[in-house]
Amino acid sequence: MAIKSFNESLALKPKQASILALRANAHRISRNYSAGLADIQAAIDLAPELLELNYILGLIHFEMGQL
């Protein structure tokens, strides 16, 4: 449900780092790590100054067993 809402928001305005980060976290919770990584990387590319995005990136890598 949340992912659908994030998709709708991004369809209207694609370059929203905060919505991409929220969707990345929703994908992480769903264990869809590849989609989560793609979203969080896109968010980081849009807003590299938002250091909290790196936290989500780290969580995804941790849960994938890569840390």
C-alpha positions as CSV (number, residue, x, y, z in Angstrom):
1,M,0.0,0.0,0.0
2,A,2.7,2.5,0.9
3,I,4.8,1.6,-2.1
4,K,1.8,2.3,-4.3
5,S,1.3,5.7,-2.8
6,F,5.0,6.5,-3.2
7,N,4.8,5.4,-6.9
8,E,1.8,7.8,-7.4
9,S,3.7,10.7,-5.8
10,L,6.8,10.0,-7.9
11,A,4.7,9.7,-11.1
12,L,3.6,13.3,-10.5
13,K,7.0,14.6,-9.5
14,P,9.9,12.1,-10.1
15,K,12.7,14.0,-8.5
16,Q,11.7,13.8,-4.9
17,A,14.6,12.5,-2.8
18,S,12.5,12.2,0.3
19,I,9.8,10.1,-1.4
20,L,12.5,7.9,-3.1
21,A,14.0,7.4,0.4
22,L,10.7,6.4,1.9
23,R,10.0,4.0,-1.0
24,A,13.5,2.6,-0.6
25,N,12.9,1.9,3.1
26,A,9.5,0.3,2.3
27,H,11.3,-2.0,-0.2
28,R,13.9,-2.8,2.5
29,I,11.1,-3.8,4.9
30,S,9.6,-5.9,2.2
31,R,13.1,-7.4,1.6
32,N,13.1,-6.2,-2.0
33,Y,16.7,-5.1,-1.6
34,S,17.5,-4.5,-5.3
35,A,14.6,-2.1,-5.7
36,G,15.5,-0.5,-2.4
37,L,19.1,0.0,-3.5
38,A,18.0,1.5,-6.8
39,D,15.7,4.0,-5.0
40,I,18.2,5.0,-2.3
41,Q,20.9,5.5,-4.8
42,A,18.6,7.7,-6.9
43,A,17.8,9.7,-3.8
44,I,21.5,10.1,-2.9
45,D,22.2,11.3,-6.5
46,L,19.4,13.9,-6.2
47,A,20.4,15.1,-2.7
48,P,23.9,14.1,-1.7
49,E,23.8,16.6,1.2
50,L,21.1,14.5,3.0
51,L,23.4,12.3,5.1
52,E,20.5,10.4,6.5
53,L,20.1,8.7,3.1
54,N,23.4,6.9,3.7
55,Y,21.8,5.4,6.9
56,I,19.1,3.7,4.8
57,L,21.8,2.6,2.3
58,G,23.8,1.1,5.1
59,L,20.7,-0.7,6.5
60,I,20.0,-2.3,3.2
61,H,23.6,-3.5,2.8
62,F,23.6,-4.7,6.4
63,E,20.4,-6.7,5.9
64,M,21.8,-8.2,2.7
65,G,24.8,-9.4,4.7
66,Q,27.2,-7.2,3.0
67,L,28.6,-5.4,6.1
